[in-house]
C-alpha cells in the first residue's frame, strides 16, 4: 500500500525468534549457490543478514525493501554490501544474482503469475529463487480479522490491501517447467507467551497480517474491532493457565533452480 504508514521494526521484532526460524529453514533448503550476488528480497530489519552472510562464501549480499524504517534497522546488522529501497514489483538487480532469497515478503505483492517468472528470469545460470510465505489466511487468526472487518465496516475491506498467496498447485504449474522446483508446507506450533491485557495471537498478527486492516480504521473503530477479535481468539486459541497460547502457523516454501 503506497500511502500506508511505514512498518514498525520494534513491533515486528517482538516475536523475532518465531519469525526467524522459517527463514533459517528456507536457507537450509538452498543447495550450492551459483556465482553472483545474494539478494535478500524484502529484507525487512535484516534479521536474516548474519545467516545469509555465513552461507554466502564471500558473495555480496544486497538487501531490498520498500520500508525506510526497516532498511535503517537492517543497516545496523552490517551484513549487506548495499541496501536498496524499492518496491519488489519494480525492482531489478544490477547484475544477475546467484540467489534471490525472499522470506515472508512476497505475499504482500500481487500478480505472482507475472512476478515469479520475472524474478526467475533475473537469475544467473544455475541460480536459485527461494521463497517462504505465510499460508495462514484460512486459519481463524487471519480469517477473523477480515470477516469481522467486512461485517463491521462493509465495502471497505477491498481497500485494505491484505496479503494472499495462490494455491500450491498454481506455483507448481507456474514454476516447475522453468527448472528444478521443490514445494512444501510446514506447520509451526508456536508457544506465544502471556500478554497482559490482550490475547497473544492478537499481538502476533496485528503488526503483520492485520496491519493494513488496522491502519485503515479510526481509533474507535480499531478498538471495537480488536475487542471483538480477541473474543473470537479466546475460543479459537484457548489461553492456558499461565497465559500462554499454543498457536499453529502454516507456511509455504519453494525453491527453483534454473
C-alpha positions in Angstrom: 0.0 0.0 0.0 1.7 3.1 -1.2 0.3 5.5 1.3 0.1 3.3 4.4 2.3 4.1 7.4 5.8 2.7 7.5 6.5 -0.6 9.2 7.4 -0.6 12.9 10.7 -2.6 13.3 10.2 -2.7 17.1 6.7 -4.3 16.8 7.9 -6.8 14.3 10.9 -7.8 16.4 8.7 -8.7 19.4 8.4 -12.2 18.0 11.9 -12.3 16.5 12.7 -15.9 17.2 9.4 -17.2 15.9 9.7 -15.2 12.7 13.4 -16.1 12.2 13.0 -19.9 12.3 11.2 -20.3 8.9 13.8 -18.1 7.2 16.6 -20.3 8.5 14.7 -23.4 7.4 14.4 -21.9 3.9 18.1 -21.1 3.8 18.9 -24.6 4.9 17.0 -25.9 1.9 19.1 -23.9 -0.6 21.8 -26.1 -2.2 25.0 -25.0 -3.7 24.8 -21.3 -4.6 25.7 -20.2 -8.1 28.1 -17.3 -8.7 26.5 -13.9 -8.3 25.1 -11.7 -5.6 22.8 -12.9 -2.9 19.6 -10.8 -2.9 17.6 -10.6 0.4 14.4 -9.5 -1.3 12.1 -7.9 1.3 15.0 -8.0 3.8 12.9 -6.1 6.4 15.0 -5.3 9.5 17.9 -7.6 8.3 17.4 -10.3 10.8 18.5 -13.0 8.3 21.5 -11.0 7.2 24.0 -12.8 9.5 22.8 -16.2 8.3 23.0 -15.2 4.7 26.5 -13.9 5.2 27.6 -17.1 6.8 26.3 -19.1 3.7 27.4 -16.6 1.0 31.1 -17.6 1.0 32.2 -14.1 0.2 29.4 -13.2 -2.3 28.0 -9.7 -1.9 24.7 -9.6 -0.1 22.2 -7.0 -1.3 19.1 -6.1 0.9 16.0 -4.8 -0.8 12.9 -3.4 1.0 10.3 -0.7 0.5 10.4 0.4 4.1 12.9 3.2 5.1 12.5 2.3 8.8 13.2 -1.4 8.2 16.2 -0.6 6.0 17.6 1.7 8.7 17.4 -1.2 11.1 18.9 -3.6 8.6 21.9 -1.2 8.2 22.9 -1.9 11.8 23.4 -5.6 11.0 26.5 -4.7 9.0 25.9 -7.8 6.7 24.9 -6.1 3.5 27.2 -4.8 0.8 24.3 -2.5 -0.2 20.7 -1.7 0.8 18.2 -0.6 -1.8 14.8 1.0 -1.1 12.5 -0.3 -3.8 9.1 -1.8 -4.4 9.5 -5.5 -5.3 7.2 -5.1 -8.2 9.6 -2.7 -9.9 13.0 -3.8 -8.6 15.6 -5.2 -10.9 19.1 -6.3 -10.0 22.2 -4.5 -11.3 23.7 -7.9 -12.3 22.4 -11.4 -12.4 22.1 -12.9 -8.9 23.1 -16.3 -7.8 20.4 -16.4 -5.2 17.2 -14.4 -4.8 16.0 -15.2 -1.2 12.7 -13.9 -0.1 11.4 -14.7 3.4 7.9 -13.6 4.4 7.7 -10.8 1.8 6.2 -11.9 -1.5 2.7 -12.5 -0.1 2.4 -8.7 0.2 2.9 -8.4 -3.6 0.2 -9.3 -6.0 0.2 -10.8 -9.5 2.5 -13.7 -8.7 1.8 -15.2 -12.2 3.9 -12.3 -13.6 6.2 -11.6 -10.6 7.7 -15.0 -10.0 8.7 -15.8 -13.6 10.2 -12.3 -13.9 12.3 -13.0 -10.8 13.4 -16.4 -12.1 14.5 -14.9 -15.3 16.8 -12.5 -13.5 18.9 -15.3 -12.1 22.4 -16.2 -13.2 22.8 -19.7 -14.8 22.3 -22.2 -12.0 20.9 -19.6 -9.7 18.1 -20.2 -7.2 14.9 -18.4 -6.2 14.0 -19.3 -2.6 10.7 -18.2 -1.2 8.8 -18.6 2.1 5.3 -17.1 2.7 2.8 -17.4 5.4 -0.1 -19.7 4.3 -2.4 -18.9 7.2 -5.2 -17.0 5.6 -7.9 -19.6 6.2 -7.0 -20.0 9.9 -9.0 -18.2 12.5 -6.0 -16.0 13.4 -6.2 -14.4 9.9 -9.7 -15.1 8.6 -11.4 -13.4 11.6 -9.7 -10.1 11.0 -11.2 -10.0 7.6 -14.6 -11.4 8.4 -15.1 -9.0 11.3 -13.9 -6.1 9.3 -16.3 -6.9 6.5 -19.2 -7.3 8.9 -18.4 -4.1 10.9 -17.2 -1.9 8.0 -18.9 -3.0 4.8 -17.4 -2.1 1.4 -14.1 -1.0 2.9 -12.4 -4.4 3.1 -11.2 -4.4 -0.5 -9.3 -1.2 0.1 -7.2 -2.7 2.9 -4.6 -4.5 0.8 -4.4 -7.6 2.9 -1.8 -10.2 1.7 -2.5 -13.5 0.0 -0.9 -16.4 -1.8 -2.0 -18.7 -4.7 -3.0 -22.3 -4.2 0.2 -24.5 -4.0 -0.6 -26.3 -7.3 -0.6 -23.0 -9.1 3.0 -22.4 -8.1 3.9 -25.9 -9.3 2.2 -25.3 -12.6 3.9 -21.9 -13.0 7.4 -22.7 -11.9 8.1 -26.4 -12.4 8.6 -26.0 -16.1 11.4 -23.4 -15.5 13.9 -25.6 -13.7 14.4 -27.8 -10.6 11.4 -27.0 -8.4 10.6 -28.0 -4.9 7.4 -27.1 -3.0 6.4 -27.8 0.6 4.5 -26.6 3.6 5.4 -26.7 7.3 3.1 -26.0 10.2 4.9 -24.5 13.2 3.5 -24.9 16.6 4.4 -21.7 18.3 4.1 -21.1 22.0 3.1 -17.5 22.5 3.8 -16.1 25.9 1.3 -14.3 28.1 0.4 -10.8 27.1 -1.0 -8.6 29.8 -4.4 -7.3 28.8 -4.5 -8.9 25.4 -4.7 -12.2 23.6 -1.2 -13.3 22.4 -2.5 -14.1 18.9 -3.8 -10.6 18.5 -0.3 -9.3 19.4 1.3 -11.6 17.0 -0.9 -10.8 14.0 -1.5 -7.1 14.5 1.9 -5.9 13.4 1.9 -8.0 10.2 -1.2 -9.5 8.6 -3.7 -7.1 10.3 -1.5 -4.1 9.8 -3.3 -2.8 6.7 -6.7 -3.6 8.3 -5.9 -1.6 11.4 -4.3 1.3 9.5 -7.5 1.8 7.6 -9.6 2.4 10.7 -10.2 5.3 13.0 -9.2 4.9 16.7 -12.6 4.0 18.0 -13.3 1.6 15.1 -9.9 -0.1 15.7 -10.6 -0.5 19.4 -14.0 -2.2 18.7 -12.6 -4.5 16.1 -9.8 -5.5 18.4 -12.3 -6.2 21.2 -14.4 -8.5 19.0 -11.3 -10.2 17.5 -10.0 -11.0 21.0 -13.3 -12.6 21.9 -13.1 -14.8 18.9 -9.4 -15.7 19.6 -10.3 -16.8 23.2 -12.5 -19.5 21.6 -10.2 -20.4 18.7 -6.9 -20.4 20.6 -7.6 -21.1 24.3 -5.3 -19.3 26.8 -3.6 -21.7 29.2 -3.4 -21.2 32.9 0.0 -19.4 32.6 -1.5 -17.0 30.0 0.3 -18.6 27.0 -1.2 -20.0 23.8 -0.2 -22.8 21.5 -0.5 -21.2 18.1 -0.2 -23.4 14.9 1.1 -21.4 12.0 1.4 -22.8 8.4 4.0 -21.5 5.9 4.5 -22.3 2.2 8.1 -22.8 0.9 9.5 -23.3 -2.6 12.9 -23.3 -4.3 13.5 -23.0 -8.0 17.0 -23.6 -9.5 17.2 -22.6 -13.2 
